[in-house]
Amino acid sequence: MYQFLLTRRDGPVEYLTLNRPEVRNAFNETLIAELTDWAARTGEAAGRAGGSDAVRAVVLTGAGKVFSAGADVAWMAKTVHYSEHENLRDATAASRMFAALDSLPVPLVGRIHGAALGGGAGLAAVCDIALAEEQTQFGFTEVKLGIVPAVISPFVLAKIGRSAARELFVTGARFSAARARDIGLVHAVVSTSELDAAIAHVVSEILAAGPEAIAAVKSLIRDVWGRPVEEAAEITTRVIAARRVSPEGQEGLKAFLEKRKPSWNKT
């Protein structure tokens, strides 16, 4: 279905692979459009599907030796001749792609290896859970080219905060997986031999949780973040009240009291 994406379903888990290994899975117009389309289709399907056919987790990785090296050199060469209006069109398309991935109602798990630079580091930022191989190099390298990490900045700032961004955006310096973990860009750093087992463990934890509750809590984080406590309370109290009386909430509470697994937990 896609030129530069590979998709594979394994039960409730979808494996999504950036498939441009010859250019280190760099972005161009087509890859951006395909990721946007995939996110829209997956989000829509997850919103209406239920039972065994529903996607409940997505694992995102890159083919070959690198997760994603950011923008494709050939694409950047074309943009040198673009007008400001044409650049605005391209930037808007990229912004919509990151927003679509960020707002998926199912967890997006990043399996990151090799390098995640520029937009590739932006992909790490929109992953709900990001695990990196210990040799991975990260960087918001745009300023080295005289440009800025503008489109990815809302997602990166939400992940690593202003202090780390002020250093790493301004210098464009590359940094290690350990540093990425320390600033919150990724959540765990493991050896190459342990990476797939670590991903499998994260997926198993997701599948043990209520899928509707996961979608609700992803929305809750976006809605509550940055609000004063008093203002947030108007949202949080309504959310928990609705979840407690929902069929999934009732099943989860009854399963806990009856000392059994809830119906959605097949692990």
N, C-alpha and C positions, 0 to 999 in steps of 0.2 A: 504493500500500500504506500510506503514511503521510500524515498530515494536514499535518505541519509539517516534514517532511524530503523532500528531493529526492535521488534516487540515480541515477547514470548510470555504466554500465560502458564502458570503452574498453580492450578487451583485458584485460590483467591488472591494470588500474588502476581503482579505484572512486572516483568523485567524489561526495562527500557534502556536501549544502548545507543549512544551517539556513534554513528558508523561512518566516520570520515578519517580513518586511521592514517591515511597518507598525508593529511595536513593536520595531524594531531587533534582531530575532532574540533577544528576551529569553526566558528560561526560564519555563515553567509546568509543571503536572503532566503534561500531555500530551506536551510536547516531551521532558521528562526520561524518561518511559516509552518513548517512541519511540526515543530514542538508546540506552537500555538494551537494548531489544529488538533494534535493529539491530546493536549491538556483540556481543550474544550469538549472533545468527545468523551474523554475519560471522566471528567467532572460531571457531565450530563448523565452518563450511564450510571455512575455511582449514586447520583441523586435519585434515580428512579428504580434502580435494581435492588433486589434483596435475595436472601438465601444463598445457595451455593454458587450462583452465577455472578455474584457481585465481586468487583475488585475491592480488596480491603487494604492493600498496601502496594506501593510501587517502589522498585529498586532501580535507581538511575546510575548508569556507569558509562564508560567510554571504551570503544574497541581499541585494541592495540596497547601501546605503552603509556598513553597519556589520557587522563580524564578529559580535559579540554584546555587548549592553549589560547582561548579567547577568539579574537577576530581573525578571519582568514586574510592572509596577505594580499591575495588576488582581489578580494572584496574591498579591502582598504585602498588598493591602487585605483579602483574604480571611483571610490568616494572622493578622491583627491580632485576630481573634475566635477563633482556634484555641486549644484547650487545649494544655498542655505535651505531652500524649500525642500529639495530632494533629500538633504541630510535630515531634515525634520521628519520627513516621511519614514526614513529608515529607522531613526531613533524611536519614533512612536511605535513602529512594529516590534522593535526589540523590547520596549517597555511593556507592551501588552503581553509579550511572551513570558517575561519574568513574573508579571502579575498573575497570569493564568496558572503558572506552575505554583506560585506562592499560595494561591487560593484554592488549590485542590481540596476536596472534602475528605480525601484519604491521605495517610501519611506518605510523604516522599522521602525515601531513604537514599542518601548519597553513598555510593561505593567509589571512593576517590583514590586515584593512584597516579603516579608519574608527575603530573603537574596540573594545577588549576590556576590559570592566570587570567587577569582581566575579567571578561565575561564568564570564563570558567570558574573563577572564584565567586562570581555572582551567582552561578548555579549552586555552588556549595552553600551560599547564604540562604537560598530559598528552600533548601532541603530541611525538613523538620528534624531529621536526625542525619548527621553526616559522620561517616567513619572514614578515616584516611590511612593509607599504607604509610609506614613510618618514613620512607624516603621521599614522599611527595613534597614538591615545592609549590608554594603559593605566592601570589603577588597581585597587587592592584597597580599594574605597570603602565597605565595610560599616560601619566605625566612624562614618562620617558619619550613618548611620541608627540608631546606637545598638546595632548588632549586630556580629558578628565573622565573618571569613572562615574559619569553623571547618572546614566540610566539605572545602574545597579545600586546606586548610593542609598535609596530608601531601605532596601532589603539588607544591605551590608550594615548600615548604621543600626538597624533594629537588632542585628545579630551581635556586633562587636562593640557598639557604643562609639561615642565621639572621640574619646581619648586615643584609642587604637587607630581609628580612622584618620585622625589628624596626622599621626606619624606615617602610617602606611600609604595613605592617599598622596601625601605631600612628597614623600621620598620615592615612591614607586618601587621600593626595594622588595626583593624576593625574601620569603621567610619560610621557615621549616614547618612541618606538620605539627611538631611539638608546640611551636608558637601559635599556630592556628588553633590548637586545642586550648591553650592558655587564654586566648582572647575570645573564645566561644564560637569561632567560625566553624570548627568541627567539634564533635563531642567525644571522640575516642581516636587514639592512634595505635595501630597494631602492626605486627609484622605481615609480610606478604602471605606467609603460610597460614596466618590466623584470620585474614581479612574475610574470607567467605563464611567461616564459622561464626565470626562476630556479626556479620550481616544476618545470618540465619537466626541467631539468638534474638536480635532486635525484632525481626519479623515475627518470631514466635510470641514475643511479648505483645506485639500489636494485635495478633490474631486472638489473643486471650482477652482482649478488651472489647467492649461493645462498639460496633462500627458506627452507630448513630451517635453515641457519646463522643467518639473521637471527632467526628465531623463538627459536633456542637462545641467541643472544647477548642478546636482550631479557630472557629469563629469567635469564641469567647476571648481568646488571647488577643486577636486583632481588635475586638471591640473595647476591651478593658485597658489595654496598654496605653499608658500616658494619661489616663483620666484621673482626676482626684477621687479619693476613696468614696466620698459621698455621692458623686456622680456615677461611679462604677457600680455602687450598691443597687441602683435602680435596674441595672442590667443583670447583675449576678443573682439577685434574689429571684427574678423572674425565670432565669435560665435553670436554676436548681429546682425550683418548684415544678417547672414543666417537665424536667427530666425525671423527677421522682414519680410522677403520675403516668409517664409514657409507658407503652408496653415493654420496651427494652429495659427501662429503669425498674419497672415492677419485676420483670424476670430476673434481673441481676440481684436485686435485694432479696427476693424469695430464694434464689439459688444459694446466696450467702447464708441465709438463716437455716436452710435445709441441708447445708454442708455438701453441696453438689456443684458441678460446673454449670454455668449458664448455657443456654442452648447454642449460642454463637461460638463457644470455645471448643474447638475440635482438636486442640493441641494435646 
